[in-house]
């Protein structure tokens, strides 16, 4: 199967961008991605997601065929069957590379989740060795840790890497997948920001998962009365803080 020549694609993209008098940052803003991604494309280090081919073709007033070919094609040029098949093969390869990137992201989430589980076990062992009882751990940590475990498990193993097309075509501020529903007012979920939302959500969940027991240990060890006074506030604050990164990256890459 023929692959896209990364260097030819990057050089062609750079020429098109300069013709439009756009900086890498300006192009990135139009695509709701980082300028680092554009830089990698132009240097031949990576290729854009297949979902970005249409937006790129519209920005530069070229066809997807020209993008995949890495050169301009004269109007009314007739492509042979072999040339059409070659372009189709390149599209498949592009889609395959995108899939491999998604699989890599999912493997990273699984590794992080497993690491967090082991770290939580070490935290609990430490607290028990310091004289904390299982009953006290249950009463003070159960709510936050159980929610982070459930959310972490879902976002690690079951969440979809891409959204259906209708998310890109409509202004939808909720994500629905069977029993799971996430509604964030002010955020439009689409495939431009979804992978960033997945990463930010999973990272914040794991961070809270690990940090909350340490906060409990630190405060309660110094002053049990102080922990009792602020327990509800810290518990609710920890749960709701997981939504802040979702809002931030959702708006940034929307």
Helices and strands as residue ranges (DSSP letters): H 6-19, H 24-31, H 35-42, G 50-52, H 53-60, H 64-69, H 81-129, H 134-157, H 166-169, E 174-177, E 180-183, H 194-222, H 224-252
